């Protein structure tokens, strides 16, 4: 994703809000909004935002799992299933 093709000043956002919503919703490409020549906001459609959040959540889970492995926090799969079966019986 290259922000260089979707950079607009905040004045453009103010005067073209409906057009921007339509464009971003259709293209699913985020838009970088600048103020006084400095990047200030990224505007993106909800579906893309949700996908990004889901991807980040998965990456966090992977990082947590990797840390558990590195720190030796492991259990045999047989023990896990035995505990689950025991909970079902109770």
C-alpha positions in Angstrom: 0.0 0.0 0.0 1.5 3.3 -1.1 0.2 6.3 0.7 1.9 8.6 -1.9 -1.0 8.1 -4.3 -3.7 8.9 -1.7 -2.4 12.0 0.2 -4.8 14.9 0.6 -4.8 18.0 2.7 -7.3 18.4 5.5 -9.1 21.1 3.5 -9.9 18.4 0.8 -11.3 16.2 3.5 -13.5 19.0 4.8 -14.9 19.9 1.4 -15.2 16.4 -0.2 -16.2 14.2 2.7 -19.0 12.3 0.8 -16.8 11.8 -2.2 -14.0 10.5 0.0 -16.3 8.1 1.7 -17.5 6.7 -1.6 -14.0 6.5 -3.0 -12.4 4.7 0.0 -15.4 2.4 0.4 -15.1 1.3 -3.3 -11.3 1.1 -3.6 -10.6 0.0 0.0 -7.4 2.0 -0.2 -6.6 4.2 2.8 -6.1 7.9 2.4 -3.4 9.9 4.3 -4.6 13.3 5.5 -2.1 16.1 6.0 -2.3 19.3 8.0 0.3 22.0 7.4 2.2 19.6 5.3 2.5 17.0 8.1 0.8 13.6 8.1 -2.0 13.6 10.7 -4.6 11.0 9.9 -5.3 7.8 8.0 -8.8 7.4 6.7 -9.9 3.8 5.9 -13.0 1.8 5.3 -14.5 -0.2 8.2 -14.0 -3.6 6.5 -10.3 -2.9 6.0 -10.0 -1.7 9.6 -11.6 -4.8 10.9 -9.4 -7.0 8.8 -6.3 -5.2 10.1 -7.5 -5.5 13.7 -8.0 -9.3 13.2 -4.6 -9.7 11.7 -3.0 -7.8 14.6 -4.9 -10.0 17.1 -3.6 -13.1 15.3 0.0 -11.8 15.3 -0.3 -11.1 19.1 -1.5 -14.6 19.7 1.5 -16.0 17.7 3.9 -13.8 19.6 2.4 -15.0 22.9 2.7 -18.6 21.8 6.3 -18.0 20.7 7.1 -16.5 24.1 5.4 -19.5 25.9 7.6 -21.8 23.8 10.8 -19.9 24.6 10.0 -19.9 28.3 9.2 -23.6 28.4 5.5 -23.1 29.3 4.3 -26.3 27.5 1.9 -29.1 28.2 1.6 -32.5 26.5 -1.5 -32.7 24.2 -2.6 -35.8 26.0 -2.7 -33.9 29.3 -4.7 -31.1 27.8 -7.3 -33.5 26.4 -7.4 -35.5 29.6 -8.2 -32.3 31.5 -10.9 -31.3 29.0 -12.5 -34.7 29.3 -12.4 -34.5 33.1 -14.1 -31.1 33.0 -16.8 -32.6 30.7 -17.5 -35.4 33.2 -17.9 -33.0 36.1 
